[in-house]
Amino acid sequence: MAAKFEVYKDAAGKYRFRLKAGNGEIIAVGEAYESKAAALHGIESVKVNAAAAPVVEVE
């Protein structure tokens, strides 16, 4: 199974997303959004920007 984004409402009624690996493990989570459309926009932003993002070590 391929990775997938899940969009859901949290206990406070905010929209969130999580990225799950093919084995079902959660590998990334998004912040709380006021609307479903905003959460979907957050997913698109991750899709566009993550591929070129550098890895930076913070100590």
C-alpha positions as CSV (number, residue, x, y, z in Angstrom):
1,M,0.0,0.0,0.0
2,A,1.3,3.5,-0.8
3,A,1.5,6.4,1.6
4,K,-1.6,8.5,2.1
5,F,-2.7,11.8,3.7
6,E,-5.6,11.6,6.0
7,V,-7.7,14.7,6.9
8,Y,-9.8,14.6,10.1
9,K,-11.4,16.8,12.8
10,D,-9.7,16.8,16.2
11,A,-11.5,16.9,19.5
12,A,-11.5,20.7,19.4
13,G,-13.3,20.8,16.0
14,K,-10.2,21.9,14.1
15,Y,-9.1,20.2,10.9
16,R,-5.8,18.4,10.8
17,F,-3.9,16.1,8.5
18,R,-1.4,13.3,8.9
19,L,0.7,11.4,6.4
20,K,0.8,7.7,6.9
21,A,3.4,5.3,5.4
22,G,2.3,2.2,3.5
23,N,2.5,0.2,6.6
24,G,0.1,2.5,8.5
25,E,2.8,4.3,10.6
26,I,2.2,8.0,11.0
27,I,5.3,9.8,9.6
28,A,4.1,13.4,9.6
29,V,1.3,15.6,11.1
30,G,0.0,19.0,10.3
31,E,-1.0,21.9,12.5
32,A,-4.7,22.7,13.4
33,Y,-6.6,24.5,10.6
34,E,-9.9,26.3,10.9
35,S,-11.3,24.8,7.7
36,K,-11.0,21.6,5.7
37,A,-10.0,23.7,2.7
38,A,-7.1,25.2,4.7
39,A,-6.0,21.7,5.7
40,L,-6.1,20.5,2.1
41,H,-4.0,23.6,1.1
42,G,-1.5,22.5,3.8
43,I,-1.2,19.1,2.2
44,E,-0.6,20.6,-1.2
45,S,2.1,22.9,0.3
46,V,3.9,19.8,1.8
47,K,3.7,18.0,-1.5
48,V,5.2,21.0,-3.4
49,N,7.8,22.1,-0.9
50,A,9.1,18.9,0.8
51,A,10.9,17.4,-2.1
52,A,13.4,20.3,-2.3
53,A,13.7,21.0,1.4
54,P,17.2,20.6,2.9
55,V,17.9,18.5,6.0
56,V,19.2,20.8,8.7
57,E,20.7,19.4,12.0
58,V,19.7,21.5,15.0
59,E,21.6,21.0,18.2
